[in-house]
Amino acid sequence: MWANLAPLLRHGLISTSTHERDRRKRQLVVTAQGRKTVASAMIPWMRAYEDTFTFARLLDIDSMRDLFRVMRDMKKHDDLSEATVRTESRVVLRND
């Protein structure tokens, strides 16, 4: 877990403090800089989140399902060059 927290500590986005009653425990605190960073990232993150769902609505679910089945079948084969791929399996974007 420390490997994930170390960059946040280095950049001053979180800080640690010792637990009041049990000195073996550490408490993590989001700093003011950490709160600012999260706030500034929310708008781009929400845009990316919305764009993902906009793109997902354009996908034809049946063709996507076929594509995943082909990928699953290819993974079962040790040699990908011997895997049989149906040419009709591809992702189709809808225009509605």
C-alpha positions as CSV (number, residue, x, y, z in Angstrom):
1,M,0.0,0.0,0.0
2,W,2.9,2.4,0.7
3,A,4.0,2.1,-2.9
4,N,0.7,3.7,-3.9
5,L,0.8,6.4,-1.2
6,A,4.4,7.4,-1.5
7,P,3.9,9.7,-4.6
8,L,0.9,11.4,-2.9
9,L,3.1,12.0,0.2
10,R,6.0,13.3,-1.9
11,H,3.7,15.8,-3.8
12,G,2.2,17.0,-0.5
13,L,-1.3,15.8,-1.4
14,I,-1.7,13.7,1.8
15,S,0.1,13.7,5.1
16,T,0.3,11.2,7.9
17,S,-0.1,11.5,11.6
18,T,0.3,9.1,14.5
19,H,-2.9,7.8,16.1
20,E,-3.7,9.5,19.4
21,R,-4.2,6.3,21.5
22,D,-2.2,3.7,19.5
23,R,1.2,5.0,18.3
24,R,1.5,1.9,16.0
25,K,-1.3,3.2,13.8
26,R,-1.0,5.9,11.2
27,Q,-3.8,8.2,10.0
28,L,-3.8,9.7,6.5
29,V,-5.0,13.2,6.0
30,V,-5.8,14.9,2.7
31,T,-4.0,18.2,2.6
32,A,-5.3,21.5,1.3
33,Q,-3.1,21.0,-1.8
34,G,-4.6,17.5,-2.2
35,R,-8.2,18.9,-2.0
36,K,-7.3,21.5,-4.7
37,T,-5.8,18.9,-6.9
38,V,-8.9,16.7,-6.6
39,A,-11.2,19.7,-7.3
40,S,-9.2,20.7,-10.4
41,A,-9.3,17.1,-11.8
42,M,-13.0,16.7,-11.4
43,I,-14.1,18.6,-14.6
44,P,-11.7,16.7,-16.9
45,W,-12.5,13.4,-15.2
46,M,-16.3,14.0,-15.6
47,R,-15.8,14.9,-19.3
48,A,-13.9,11.7,-19.9
49,Y,-16.5,9.7,-18.0
50,E,-19.3,11.2,-20.1
51,D,-17.4,10.7,-23.3
52,T,-16.9,7.0,-22.5
53,F,-20.6,6.5,-22.1
54,T,-21.4,8.5,-25.2
55,F,-19.0,6.2,-27.1
56,A,-20.5,3.1,-25.5
57,R,-24.0,4.1,-26.6
58,L,-22.8,4.2,-30.2
59,L,-21.6,0.6,-30.0
60,D,-23.8,-2.2,-31.3
61,I,-24.0,-4.6,-28.4
62,D,-24.4,-7.7,-30.5
63,S,-21.3,-7.0,-32.6
64,M,-19.3,-6.2,-29.4
65,R,-20.4,-9.5,-27.8
66,D,-19.2,-11.3,-31.0
67,L,-15.9,-9.5,-30.8
68,F,-15.4,-10.6,-27.1
69,R,-16.3,-14.2,-28.0
70,V,-13.7,-14.1,-30.8
71,M,-11.1,-12.7,-28.4
72,R,-11.9,-15.4,-25.8
73,D,-11.6,-18.1,-28.4
74,M,-8.3,-16.7,-29.6
75,K,-6.9,-16.7,-26.1
76,K,-7.7,-20.4,-25.8
77,H,-5.3,-21.1,-28.6
78,D,-1.6,-21.3,-27.9
79,D,-0.6,-20.2,-31.3
80,L,-2.6,-17.1,-32.4
81,S,-1.7,-17.6,-36.0
82,E,-3.7,-20.9,-36.0
83,A,-6.7,-19.2,-34.3
84,T,-9.8,-19.1,-36.5
85,V,-11.3,-15.6,-36.7
86,R,-14.7,-15.0,-38.2
87,T,-14.4,-12.1,-40.7
88,E,-17.9,-10.9,-39.9
89,S,-17.0,-10.2,-36.3
90,R,-16.3,-6.6,-35.9
91,V,-17.5,-3.6,-33.8
92,V,-20.3,-1.7,-35.5
93,L,-21.0,2.0,-34.6
94,R,-24.7,3.1,-34.8
95,N,-25.6,6.5,-36.2
96,D,-28.8,7.1,-34.3
